[in-house]
Amino acid sequence: MSNHSALNTFGKSGNPLIRSSAFNERSSDFSDRMTLDGAVNKTAIMLAVLVTTASIAWNFSTNPLVMTLGLVSFIAGVISGVMTFGFYFPFIGWIIKPKPYNAPKTWLIYSAGQGFLIGFISLSFETMFPGIVLEAVSLTFFVAGSLLFAYKSGIIKPDQNFLLMVFAATMGIFLFYLFILIYSLFSGSTPEIFSGSGNFSIGISLFVVAIAALNLVLDFDIIEQSAEQGAPKYMEYFGSMALMATLIWLYIEILRLLAKMRSR
């Protein structure tokens, strides 16, 4: 993709992250520019940290110290995520604007906190459905690898219509989750449509998994276009954080889908 087309996509994309002015910055210092290899390396480091903290949570889940550490790390991870990604709410816009330049300070905190969360959630599902975690992990990496191949080979092209479609669907899912949360708080129970094992509930989970997977294409596109534009080095950290966040979402949704199917 040429620099002109990359800039054009950044300017017209329906994705609010890409539309942010923070993504139009370029580094005049070649030694300070991001590279694809750098983003890949940062992603690998984040994944290693996440797996480490997830393993700690998995193996020492009943230890009060580990539970406290996990809670503190998770809260710190959420804060670091908001400090980097910002907070976008449909119909309102940016409540907190994204600050990609914070990523070099927040990336490891974010991955450690999410790792503890993943560890506790995975253990809970594994207790109910033995073997489900290995299946979910395998499917997550298979889907990610397939989407990367489809993106690099040009089978999936993230043009403006694609970006708008995925972003609109993602915001719809966010509003759906928000509705479920509010309903559960007031009713004291989770709707069958969300947690049940019926065909409609499984269909919704399949849709959410598909949209989470397509969000990986947006992450690949952000990383590649940023590198082509000569974006500052901190975009390596931001790109890896965005990719990791989507992988975590995809993994949890696959875990929930498999659990629903096993419950039938």
C-alpha positions as CSV (number, residue, x, y, z in Angstrom):
1,M,0.0,0.0,0.0
2,S,1.4,3.4,-0.9
3,N,1.9,6.2,1.6
4,H,-0.8,8.2,-0.1
5,S,-3.4,5.4,0.2
6,A,-2.4,4.8,3.8
7,L,-2.9,8.4,4.7
8,N,-6.2,8.4,2.8
9,T,-7.4,5.4,4.8
10,F,-6.3,7.0,8.1
11,G,-8.2,10.2,7.3
12,K,-11.4,8.6,6.2
13,S,-11.7,5.4,8.2
14,G,-14.8,4.8,10.3
15,N,-12.6,3.4,13.1
16,P,-12.4,6.1,15.7
17,L,-8.9,4.9,16.8
18,I,-7.6,5.4,13.3
19,R,-9.4,8.8,12.9
20,S,-7.6,10.1,16.0
21,S,-5.1,12.8,15.2
22,A,-2.6,10.9,17.4
23,F,-2.2,8.4,14.5
24,N,-1.2,11.1,12.0
25,E,2.2,11.7,13.6
26,R,5.4,10.7,11.8
27,S,8.9,10.6,13.1
28,S,11.6,12.5,11.2
29,D,14.2,10.4,12.9
30,F,14.7,7.1,11.1
31,S,16.0,5.4,14.2
32,D,12.9,6.4,16.1
33,R,10.4,4.9,13.5
34,M,8.4,1.8,14.2
35,T,8.9,-1.4,12.2
36,L,6.8,-4.5,11.7
37,D,9.5,-6.6,13.3
38,G,9.5,-4.4,16.3
39,A,5.7,-4.7,16.7
40,V,5.9,-8.5,16.3
41,N,8.6,-8.7,19.0
42,K,6.6,-6.5,21.4
43,T,3.6,-8.7,20.8
44,A,5.6,-11.8,21.6
45,I,6.9,-10.2,24.8
46,M,3.3,-9.3,25.8
47,L,2.1,-12.8,25.1
48,A,4.9,-14.2,27.3
49,V,4.0,-11.9,30.2
50,L,0.3,-12.7,29.8
51,V,1.0,-16.5,29.8
52,T,3.2,-16.2,32.9
53,T,0.7,-14.3,35.0
54,A,-2.1,-16.5,33.7
55,S,-0.1,-19.5,34.8
56,I,0.4,-18.0,38.3
57,A,-3.3,-17.4,38.6
58,W,-4.1,-20.9,37.4
59,N,-1.7,-22.7,39.7
60,F,-2.2,-20.6,42.9
61,S,-5.8,-19.5,42.6
62,T,-6.6,-20.3,46.2
63,N,-3.6,-18.4,47.6
64,P,-4.8,-15.1,49.2
65,L,-1.6,-13.3,48.2
66,V,-2.0,-14.3,44.6
67,M,-5.7,-13.4,44.6
68,T,-4.8,-9.9,46.0
69,L,-2.0,-9.5,43.5
70,G,-4.3,-10.6,40.7
71,L,-6.9,-8.0,41.7
72,V,-4.4,-5.2,42.0
73,S,-2.8,-6.2,38.7
74,F,-6.1,-6.4,36.9
75,I,-7.2,-2.9,38.1
76,A,-3.8,-1.5,37.1
77,G,-4.2,-3.2,33.7
78,V,-7.6,-1.6,33.2
79,I,-6.3,1.8,34.1
80,S,-3.3,1.4,31.8
81,G,-5.6,0.3,29.0
82,V,-7.8,3.4,29.4
83,M,-4.7,5.6,29.6
84,T,-3.6,4.2,26.2
85,F,-6.7,3.3,24.3
86,G,-8.9,6.0,25.8
87,F,-12.6,5.4,26.3
88,Y,-15.1,5.7,23.5
89,F,-18.9,5.5,24.0
90,P,-21.4,5.2,21.2
91,F,-23.5,8.3,20.4
92,I,-21.3,10.4,22.8
93,G,-17.8,10.0,21.4
94,W,-14.5,10.1,23.1
95,I,-14.9,10.4,26.9
96,I,-11.2,9.9,27.2
97,K,-9.1,10.4,24.1
98,P,-6.6,7.7,23.1
99,K,-2.9,8.4,23.9
100,P,-0.8,5.9,22.0
101,Y,2.4,7.6,23.2
102,N,1.6,6.2,26.7
103,A,2.0,2.6,25.4
104,P,5.7,2.2,26.2
105,K,4.8,2.8,29.8
106,T,1.6,0.8,30.0
107,W,2.1,-2.3,27.7
108,L,3.6,-4.7,30.3
109,I,1.2,-3.6,33.1
110,Y,-1.7,-4.2,30.7
111,S,-0.5,-7.7,29.7
112,A,0.2,-8.7,33.3
113,G,-3.2,-7.6,34.5
114,Q,-5.0,-9.2,31.6
115,G,-3.0,-12.4,32.3
116,F,-4.3,-12.7,35.8
117,L,-7.8,-12.2,34.5
118,I,-7.4,-14.9,31.8
119,G,-5.9,-17.3,34.3
120,F,-8.8,-17.1,36.8
121,I,-11.5,-17.2,34.0
122,S,-9.8,-20.2,32.3
123,L,-9.5,-22.1,35.5
124,S,-13.2,-21.5,36.2
125,F,-14.2,-22.9,32.8
126,E,-11.8,-25.8,33.0
127,T,-13.3,-26.9,36.3
128,M,-16.7,-27.1,34.7
129,F,-15.6,-28.4,31.3
130,P,-12.3,-30.3,31.5
131,G,-10.2,-29.8,28.3
132,I,-12.1,-26.7,27.2
133,V,-9.1,-24.3,27.7
134,L,-6.8,-26.2,25.4
135,E,-9.5,-26.2,22.7
136,A,-10.2,-22.5,23.2
137,V,-6.4,-21.6,23.0
138,S,-6.0,-23.8,19.9
139,L,-9.0,-22.2,18.1
140,T,-7.9,-18.7,19.0
141,F,-4.5,-19.1,17.5
142,F,-5.9,-21.0,14.5
143,V,-8.4,-18.1,13.8
144,A,-5.7,-15.5,14.3
145,G,-3.3,-17.3,11.9
146,S,-6.1,-17.7,9.3
147,L,-7.0,-14.0,9.5
148,L,-3.4,-13.0,9.2
149,F,-3.0,-15.1,6.1
150,A,-6.2,-13.8,4.6
151,Y,-5.1,-10.2,5.3
152,K,-1.5,-10.6,3.9
153,S,-2.8,-12.5,0.8
154,G,-5.4,-9.9,0.0
155,I,-8.4,-12.2,0.5
156,I,-9.7,-9.7,3.1
157,K,-9.1,-6.1,2.2
158,P,-9.8,-3.6,5.0
159,D,-11.3,-0.8,2.9
160,Q,-13.5,1.9,4.3
161,N,-16.7,-0.1,4.0
162,F,-15.1,-3.1,5.8
163,L,-13.8,-0.8,8.6
164,L,-17.2,0.8,9.0
165,M,-19.0,-2.5,9.1
166,V,-16.7,-4.0,11.7
167,F,-16.7,-0.9,13.8
168,A,-20.5,-0.6,13.7
169,A,-20.9,-4.3,14.7
170,T,-18.4,-3.9,17.5
171,M,-20.2,-0.9,18.9
172,G,-23.5,-2.9,18.7
173,I,-21.9,-5.7,20.7
174,F,-20.7,-3.2,23.2
175,L,-24.2,-1.8,23.6
176,F,-25.6,-5.4,23.9
177,Y,-23.1,-6.2,26.7
178,L,-24.1,-2.9,28.4
179,F,-27.8,-3.8,28.2
180,I,-27.0,-7.3,29.7
181,L,-25.0,-5.8,32.5
182,I,-27.8,-3.3,33.4
183,Y,-30.5,-5.9,33.2
184,S,-28.5,-8.3,35.4
185,L,-27.9,-5.7,38.0
186,F,-31.6,-4.8,38.3
187,S,-33.0,-8.3,37.9
188,G,-30.4,-10.3,39.7
189,S,-30.2,-12.8,36.9
190,T,-28.5,-13.1,33.5
191,P,-30.8,-13.4,30.5
192,E,-31.0,-16.7,28.7
193,I,-30.1,-15.1,25.5
194,F,-26.6,-14.3,26.9
195,S,-25.7,-17.3,29.1
196,G,-28.1,-20.0,27.8
197,S,-27.2,-22.9,25.5
198,G,-30.1,-22.5,23.1
199,N,-29.7,-22.1,19.4
200,F,-30.3,-18.4,19.4
201,S,-27.8,-17.8,22.2
202,I,-25.2,-19.9,20.4
203,G,-25.9,-18.0,17.2
204,I,-25.2,-14.7,19.0
205,S,-21.9,-16.1,20.4
206,L,-20.9,-17.2,16.9
207,F,-21.6,-13.7,15.6
208,V,-19.6,-12.1,18.4
209,V,-16.7,-14.5,17.7
210,A,-16.8,-13.6,14.0
211,I,-16.7,-9.9,14.8
212,A,-13.9,-10.3,17.3
213,A,-11.9,-12.2,14.7
214,L,-12.5,-9.5,12.0
215,N,-11.2,-6.9,14.5
216,L,-7.8,-8.7,14.2
217,V,-7.8,-7.4,10.6
218,L,-8.1,-3.8,11.9
219,D,-5.2,-4.4,14.2
220,F,-3.0,-5.9,11.4
221,D,-4.0,-2.9,9.3
222,I,-3.1,-0.3,12.0
223,I,0.3,-1.9,12.5
224,E,1.1,-2.2,8.9
225,Q,-0.1,1.3,7.9
226,S,1.7,2.9,10.9
227,A,5.0,1.3,9.8
228,E,4.5,2.4,6.2
229,Q,3.8,6.0,7.4
230,G,7.0,6.1,9.4
231,A,5.1,6.4,12.7
232,P,7.0,6.9,15.9
233,K,8.5,4.0,17.8
234,Y,5.8,4.0,20.4
235,M,3.3,2.7,17.8
236,E,5.0,-0.6,18.0
237,Y,3.9,-0.8,21.7
238,F,0.4,0.5,20.9
239,G,-0.1,-1.9,18.0
240,S,0.9,-4.9,20.1
241,M,-1.4,-3.8,22.8
242,A,-4.3,-3.4,20.4
243,L,-3.6,-6.8,18.9
244,M,-3.4,-8.4,22.4
245,A,-6.6,-6.8,23.5
246,T,-8.4,-8.3,20.5
247,L,-6.9,-11.8,21.0
248,I,-8.0,-11.7,24.6
249,W,-11.6,-10.8,23.6
250,L,-11.6,-13.5,20.9
251,Y,-10.3,-16.1,23.4
252,I,-12.9,-15.4,26.0
253,E,-15.7,-15.4,23.4
254,I,-14.5,-18.7,22.0
255,L,-14.4,-20.1,25.6
256,R,-18.0,-19.0,26.2
257,L,-19.1,-20.5,22.9
258,L,-17.5,-23.8,23.6
259,A,-19.0,-23.8,27.1
260,K,-22.5,-23.2,25.6
261,M,-22.1,-26.1,23.1
262,R,-20.9,-28.5,25.8
263,S,-23.8,-27.5,28.0
264,R,-26.4,-28.8,25.5
